[in-house]
């Protein structure tokens, strides 16, 4: 069952997550004119039909695209801001949305082609040693019946 999203909750989400700030430095790349490039309903249809994505994934892409669109920043400035203020996984999600938006939907791959996804960090699994397992086992209640 798809999750219901109301307009008021999205507005509240944008207010709570207003971490996107315009940097004081001049943009490194020229800003892309986003006025007529992105239409939510058309993009939603594209994600549904051409990309065959699930409802939850479509919601996430639309939300990420709207955050980018409302920031009024260039792609590079927006991604620098995300990289400096969010986790690598969040950066990956925004980059994936921007790649779909520019490369696939708007057919402007040259604007997004040079951005690379962050490498997945390896997190080794911590396995308890035999003495630690013995301590755990001895601490279990003996009368389980």
N, C-alpha and C positions, 0 to 999 in steps of 0.2 A: 504494500500500500504506500503510495507516494506521500511524502511529508507535506503538510499544508504550510505555506509561507504567506503571511499577511503583509500588506504594505507597511503597516505601522511597525511591525517587528523588524522589517528591513531598515526603516528609518532609524529605529532605536539602535540597531546593530551598527549603522554608519556613525551615529553619534558616539557610541561607546568605543568604537575602533577608529577614531579619527587620528591615527598615528601617522598618516600620510601628510607630510609637511613639505612645503616648497623650500628647497635648499637656497641658501643665500648666494651661493656661487652661480656663475653663469652656466647655462647648460652646455655640456660637451658636444652634444649633437643637436641639430636644429629640431624644434618641436614639430611633431606631426599634427597637421590640422585634422582634428577628430570630429569636427562638427557633423559632417554628413556621412562619415565612414561606418558608423556602428548604429544599428537599430536592434533593440532588444528582441522584438518578436521575430524578425527575420533571422537573427542569430540563433534564437531558440529553435526555429524550424530547421535550420541548417544542422545544428547539433543533434536534433532528433532524427532527421531523415538521412542526411548524408553520412554523419558520423555514427549513427545508431547507438547513442549513449543512453545510459539509464537516467531516470528522472533526477536522482540524487546528484549524479555527475553534472547534469545539465544545470541544476540549481547552483552548484559550486562554481561552474564556469561563468554563469551569468553574474553571480555575486562578485567574483574576482574581476570580471570585465567592467562592472559598474564602479568598483573601487578605483580601478585604473582610470576609467573615463572621468570620474569626478575629481581625480587628483590634479588634472590639467597639467601633468608633467610629461616630459618626453619619456620614451620607453626606457632609455638608459638611466635617467634620473629616478624614475619610479622604481626600477629594479635595484638601484644602489640603495635607495631608501628602505626597500623591503629587506635587502641583504643585511643592512646595518641594524635594523630594528626587530627582525623576525628570525625564526629558525630556518635552517637549510631546507626543511620539508615544505615550509610555507613559501619560500623563494621558489622551490621547484613547482609548486602548484600554480603560482602566479605566472611563471615562465611558460608552463604548459598551456595555460589559458591564452596568453599573448601569442604564442606560436600558432595555436588553432585560429585565433582571431585574425592575425595578420597573414599568415602563410596560407591557410586553407580557405577562410571565409572571404577576406578582402583581396586575396591573390596578390599580396605584396611581400613576397618572401625575402626580398633584399633588406627590408627594415629589421628583421628579426633573426636572420640567418646566422649571425656571428655570436649570438648568445648561447652559451653551453649550460647544460644541466649540471648541478653540483654532484660531485662523486658521493656515492653512498658511503657513509662512515661505517667501518666495521666495528661492531660491538661484540667482543668475545663473551661467550657464556661462562658464567662463574659457577663452577661445580664445587660443591663443598668437599673438603678433604675427608679422609677416613676417620680421623679423630673427631672432626666436627659432626659427622654422621653418627658416630657412636654416642656423642653427647646428646644429640637430638633423639636418637632411639631410646637411650636410657631415660630421657625426660618424659617419654610417652607413658600414659597410665597403664599399669600392668593388667588391670582387671577390665578389659573391654567387653566382657560378656555379661 
